[in-house]
Amino acid sequence: MELLRKYEIMILLTEEFNDSELKSWVFNYAKNLRKFNVSDISVISRGKHKLAYPIIDKSKGNYIQLNFSSMPKYIETFLASLKLDSKVLRYLVITK
């Protein structure tokens, strides 16, 4: 049996979200994480910031930090769903 590992994912979203849309987007992804037997989910909104350089003609973005524990085999599946989302500009996964 694989052990749970702690992960941190920083997600850069487009700036078009208002507060309620941003909360519902994050809630849906947190719900998707639950399908993969993820535990200890915490979500931190880092706010809207100006980007150092434009990404797909966007100059600002919303930063979201997700911390959770999961088995490594589920991470690639979750990241595939992030890749397909048009609202996600970039993401970074860190193993803690």
Beta strands, then each sheet from edge to edge (+ up, - down):
strand 1: 5-14
strand 2: 39-55
strand 3: 58-70
strand 4: 88-95
sheet 1: 2+ 3- 1+ 4-
end
